[in-house]
Amino acid sequence: MEHLPVPIQAAYHELMQRFRARPPLSVPGSIMRIEKSGRGYWVSRRRIGDRVVEKTIGPETPEVLATVAAARAECSAP
């Protein structure tokens, strides 16, 4: 399989990070911080039937922290 040049890989990675960090209209489930390989990530967990589904919100960046704060404010709003 042919490998893409590093600048293209970096651009794709940055685009995916921005896509994942965009503010959602709502984040279903419980929002929590987890650690993987020494790095912090934010996820939401919710129960669907008899299983728990985990969705990654993103790595701990200012954009993702803003998303988490907005989602928490949305949940606590009357």
MIDOSE-1310 file (N, C-alpha, C; in nm, 2 decimals, decimal comma, always signed):
residues 78
mehl	+0,08/-0,12/+0,00/+0,00/+0,00/+0,00/+0,09/+0,12/+0,00; +0,05/+0,22/-0,08/+0,13/+0,34/-0,09/+0,10/+0,44/+0,03; +0,21/+0,49/+0,08/+0,20/+0,59/+0,20/+0,19/+0,73/+0,14; +0,11/+0,81/+0,21/+0,09/+0,95/+0,18/+0,21/+1,03/+0,24
pvpi	+0,24/+1,14/+0,17/+0,35/+1,22/+0,23/+0,31/+1,28/+0,37; +0,41/+1,30/+0,45/+0,39/+1,35/+0,59/+0,30/+1,48/+0,59; +0,33/+1,58/+0,51/+0,24/+1,70/+0,52/+0,09/+1,67/+0,49; +0,06/+1,58/+0,40/-0,08/+1,54/+0,38/-0,13/+1,47/+0,50
qaay	-0,05/+1,38/+0,56/-0,10/+1,31/+0,68/-0,13/+1,41/+0,79; -0,04/+1,51/+0,81/-0,05/+1,61/+0,91/-0,18/+1,69/+0,89; -0,20/+1,73/+0,76/-0,32/+1,81/+0,73/-0,45/+1,73/+0,76; -0,45/+1,60/+0,72/-0,56/+1,51/+0,75/-0,59/+1,50/+0,90
helm	-0,48/+1,48/+0,98/-0,49/+1,46/+1,12/-0,55/+1,59/+1,18; -0,50/+1,71/+1,14/-0,55/+1,83/+1,19/-0,70/+1,85/+1,16; -0,74/+1,82/+1,04/-0,88/+1,83/+0,99/-0,97/+1,74/+1,08; -0,92/+1,61/+1,11/-1,00/+1,52/+1,19/-1,01/+1,57/+1,33
qrfr	-0,91/+1,63/+1,39/-0,92/+1,69/+1,52/-1,02/+1,80/+1,53; -1,02/+1,89/+1,43/-1,11/+2,00/+1,42/-1,26/+1,94/+1,41; -1,27/+1,84/+1,33/-1,41/+1,78/+1,31/-1,46/+1,72/+1,44; -1,37/+1,65/+1,51/-1,41/+1,59/+1,64/-1,44/+1,69/+1,75
arpp	-1,37/+1,81/+1,74/-1,38/+1,91/+1,84/-1,49/+2,01/+1,82; -1,56/+2,00/+1,71/-1,67/+2,10/+1,68/-1,78/+2,08/+1,78; -1,84/+2,19/+1,83/-1,94/+2,18/+1,93/-2,07/+2,11/+1,88; -2,10/+2,00/+1,94/-2,23/+1,93/+1,90/-2,35/+2,01/+1,96
lsvp	-2,46/+1,98/+1,90/-2,59/+2,04/+1,95/-2,61/+1,98/+2,09; -2,58/+1,86/+2,12/-2,59/+1,80/+2,25/-2,50/+1,68/+2,26; -2,46/+1,65/+2,38/-2,38/+1,53/+2,40/-2,46/+1,44/+2,49; -2,51/+1,33/+2,43/-2,59/+1,24/+2,51/-2,51/+1,16/+2,61
gsim	-2,56/+1,13/+2,72/-2,49/+1,04/+2,82/-2,41/+1,12/+2,92; -2,34/+1,05/+3,00/-2,25/+1,11/+3,10/-2,12/+1,14/+3,04; -2,07/+1,26/+3,07/-1,94/+1,31/+3,02/-1,83/+1,28/+3,12; -1,72/+1,22/+3,08/-1,62/+1,19/+3,17/-1,48/+1,20/+3,10
riek	-1,38/+1,22/+3,19/-1,24/+1,23/+3,14/-1,18/+1,09/+3,16; -1,11/+1,04/+3,06/-1,03/+0,91/+3,08/-0,89/+0,94/+3,04; -0,80/+0,85/+3,08/-0,66/+0,86/+3,04/-0,62/+0,73/+2,96; -0,56/+0,76/+2,85/-0,50/+0,65/+2,76/-0,36/+0,69/+2,73
sgrg	-0,27/+0,60/+2,76/-0,13/+0,62/+2,73/-0,08/+0,75/+2,79; -0,13/+0,79/+2,91/-0,08/+0,91/+2,98/-0,14/+1,04/+2,93; -0,24/+1,03/+2,83/-0,30/+1,15/+2,78/-0,45/+1,15/+2,82; -0,50/+1,27/+2,84/-0,64/+1,29/+2,88/-0,73/+1,30/+2,76
ywvs	-0,84/+1,23/+2,76/-0,95/+1,23/+2,66/-1,08/+1,24/+2,73; -1,18/+1,31/+2,66/-1,31/+1,32/+2,70/-1,40/+1,23/+2,62; -1,49/+1,16/+2,70/-1,58/+1,07/+2,63/-1,72/+1,09/+2,69; -1,82/+1,04/+2,62/-1,96/+1,04/+2,68/-2,00/+0,89/+2,68
rrri	-2,07/+0,85/+2,78/-2,11/+0,71/+2,80/-2,26/+0,71/+2,82; -2,33/+0,62/+2,75/-2,47/+0,61/+2,78/-2,52/+0,47/+2,76; -2,62/+0,43/+2,82/-2,67/+0,29/+2,81/-2,78/+0,29/+2,70; -2,76/+0,19/+2,61/-2,85/+0,16/+2,51/-2,89/+0,01/+2,53
gdrv	-3,01/-0,01/+2,57/-3,05/-0,15/+2,60/-2,97/-0,21/+2,72; -2,90/-0,32/+2,70/-2,82/-0,38/+2,80/-2,67/-0,35/+2,79; -2,64/-0,26/+2,70/-2,49/-0,23/+2,69/-2,46/-0,08/+2,70; -2,34/-0,05/+2,73/-2,29/+0,08/+2,75/-2,22/+0,12/+2,63
vekt	-2,26/+0,23/+2,57/-2,19/+0,28/+2,44/-2,11/+0,40/+2,48; -1,98/+0,40/+2,44/-1,89/+0,51/+2,47/-1,86/+0,58/+2,34; -1,87/+0,71/+2,34/-1,84/+0,80/+2,22/-1,73/+0,89/+2,26; -1,62/+0,90/+2,18/-1,51/+0,99/+2,21/-1,55/+1,13/+2,17
igpe	-1,53/+1,23/+2,26/-1,55/+1,37/+2,23/-1,42/+1,42/+2,17; -1,31/+1,39/+2,23/-1,18/+1,43/+2,18/-1,07/+1,44/+2,29; -0,95/+1,46/+2,24/-0,84/+1,48/+2,34/-0,85/+1,61/+2,42; -0,78/+1,62/+2,53/-0,79/+1,73/+2,61/-0,72/+1,85/+2,55
tpev	-0,80/+1,93/+2,47/-0,75/+2,06/+2,41/-0,85/+2,17/+2,45; -0,81/+2,29/+2,43/-0,90/+2,40/+2,47/-1,04/+2,39/+2,39; -1,04/+2,35/+2,27/-1,16/+2,34/+2,20/-1,25/+2,23/+2,25; -1,19/+2,12/+2,29/-1,27/+2,01/+2,35/-1,32/+2,04/+2,49
latv	-1,24/+2,11/+2,56/-1,28/+2,16/+2,70/-1,40/+2,26/+2,68; -1,40/+2,34/+2,58/-1,51/+2,43/+2,56/-1,64/+2,35/+2,52; -1,62/+2,25/+2,44/-1,73/+2,16/+2,41/-1,79/+2,09/+2,53; -1,70/+2,04/+2,62/-1,75/+1,97/+2,74/-1,82/+2,07/+2,83
aaar	-1,77/+2,19/+2,84/-1,83/+2,30/+2,93/-1,97/+2,33/+2,87; -1,98/+2,35/+2,74/-2,11/+2,38/+2,68/-2,21/+2,27/+2,70; -2,16/+2,15/+2,68/-2,25/+2,03/+2,70/-2,30/+2,02/+2,84; -2,21/+2,04/+2,94/-2,25/+2,04/+3,08/-2,35/+2,15/+3,11
aecs	-2,32/+2,27/+3,06/-2,41/+2,38/+3,08/-2,55/+2,35/+3,02; -2,55/+2,29/+2,90/-2,68/+2,25/+2,84/-2,75/+2,16/+2,92; -2,68/+2,06/+2,99/-2,75/+1,96/+3,07/-2,80/+2,02/+3,20; -2,74/+2,13/+3,25/-2,78/+2,19/+3,38/-2,88/+2,30/+3,36
ap	-2,90/+2,34/+3,24/-3,00/+2,45/+3,21/-3,14/+2,40/+3,23; -3,22/+2,49/+3,29/-3,36/+2,45/+3,31/-3,44/+2,43/+3,19
